[in-house]
Amino acid sequence: MRESDKELIRSFLSSKKINEWISFGEMEVYVRKSKRYFPSIKDGFISCFDVANVNVIDGEQGKGKFTSFFDVVIELAQVQGYDAIYIESVINSKFAESLSKKKGMIEISTDKNQRNFVYKLK
C-alpha cells in the first residue's frame, strides 16, 4: 500500500468524522468509527474501526489488496487506541473463509450468508 493511501486512513482515524468512503485507486472502502459490545472480547463497550463495505475493481480481486489494507489498518488503529477492527457483512464466501483462517480473527455471526468478524487489537 502506498504511503499516500496510508495517509488517507491515518487522516480519517485522527479526524472527527464518523464514517467515510476511502478510495485507493483499485479499491474503495467504506469505514466507520463505532462503539460495540462484544462480551467475548471485553466486558463493556469497545472502540472499533469498522470496515463495512469493500469494492475492488474487476480483475484486481484476489491480489492481496484487502490484506495490504487490513495490515495498515491494524497498525494505525492500534496507534489511535482502538480496541478492535470490525468487518461487517461479508457476503463473498471465499473471502469469508480466508478471514476465518486469519490468526486473531473471531467470527461473531450465525448467518452464513452475511458473516461478521472482529479482530481484537493488542
C-alpha positions in Angstrom: 0.0 0.0 0.0 1.3 3.4 -1.0 2.2 6.0 1.7 -0.4 8.3 0.3 -3.0 5.6 0.9 -1.8 5.1 4.5 -2.2 8.8 4.9 -5.9 8.6 3.9 -6.6 6.1 6.6 -4.4 7.9 9.2 -6.3 11.2 8.4 -9.7 9.5 8.9 -8.7 7.8 12.1 -7.5 11.1 13.6 -10.4 13.2 12.4 -13.8 13.9 14.0 -15.5 12.2 11.1 -17.6 9.1 12.0 -17.8 7.5 8.6 -16.3 7.9 5.1 -15.7 6.2 1.7 -11.9 6.0 1.1 -10.7 5.3 -2.4 -7.3 3.8 -3.2 -7.5 3.6 -7.0 -8.3 0.0 -7.5 -10.2 -0.4 -4.2 -12.9 1.6 -2.4 -13.7 1.0 1.3 -16.5 2.3 3.5 -15.2 2.8 7.0 -16.8 3.9 10.3 -15.8 4.5 13.9 -18.1 2.8 16.4 -18.6 1.6 20.0 -19.7 -2.1 20.1 -20.4 -4.6 22.8 -18.5 -7.9 22.3 -18.6 -9.7 25.7 -16.3 -12.4 24.3 -13.6 -9.7 23.9 -14.1 -7.3 26.8 -16.8 -6.5 29.4 -18.4 -3.3 28.3 -18.3 -1.3 25.1 -15.1 -1.2 23.0 -14.0 1.3 20.3 -14.0 -0.3 16.9 -12.8 0.7 13.4 -15.5 -0.8 11.2 -14.9 -2.0 7.6 -18.4 -2.0 6.3 -18.0 -2.3 2.6 -15.1 -3.1 0.3 -15.2 -2.8 -3.5 -12.2 -4.0 -5.6 -12.3 -3.3 -9.3 -12.7 -6.3 -11.7 -9.5 -8.1 -12.3 -7.9 -7.0 -9.1 -9.7 -9.4 -6.6 -7.5 -12.0 -5.0 -4.3 -9.9 -5.4 -3.8 -9.0 -1.8 -5.4 -5.5 -1.9 -7.5 -6.1 1.2 -4.7 -7.9 3.0 -2.4 -4.8 2.5 -5.2 -2.5 3.6 -6.0 -4.6 6.7 -2.4 -4.8 7.8 -2.2 -0.9 7.6 -5.5 -0.6 9.5 -4.2 -2.9 12.3 -1.1 -0.7 12.7 -2.8 2.6 12.5 -5.9 1.7 14.6 -3.6 0.4 17.4 -1.7 3.7 17.4 -5.0 5.6 17.7 -6.1 3.4 20.7 -8.8 1.4 19.1 -9.7 -1.9 20.7 -10.8 -3.9 17.6 -11.5 -3.9 13.9 -15.0 -5.0 13.0 -15.6 -6.4 9.5 -19.3 -6.2 8.7 -21.5 -8.4 6.4 -19.0 -10.4 4.3 -21.1 -11.9 1.5 -18.3 -13.4 -0.6 -17.9 -16.9 0.8 -14.3 -17.3 -0.4 -13.3 -14.1 1.2 -15.1 -15.0 4.4 -13.3 -18.3 4.6 -9.9 -16.6 4.2 -10.9 -14.2 7.0 -12.0 -17.0 9.3 -8.5 -18.6 9.0 -6.6 -15.4 9.8 -4.9 -15.6 13.2 -6.8 -13.5 15.8 -10.0 -13.2 13.7 -13.2 -14.1 15.5 -16.4 -14.8 13.6 -19.3 -13.3 15.5 -22.3 -14.1 13.2 -24.5 -17.0 12.8 -25.8 -16.1 9.3 -23.5 -17.9 6.8 -24.8 -15.6 4.0 -23.6 -12.4 5.8 -20.7 -13.2 8.1 -19.3 -10.6 10.6 -15.8 -10.7 12.0 -13.9 -8.9 14.8 -10.2 -8.7 15.1 -9.0 -7.8 18.6 -6.1 -5.4 18.7 -3.5 -5.9 21.4 
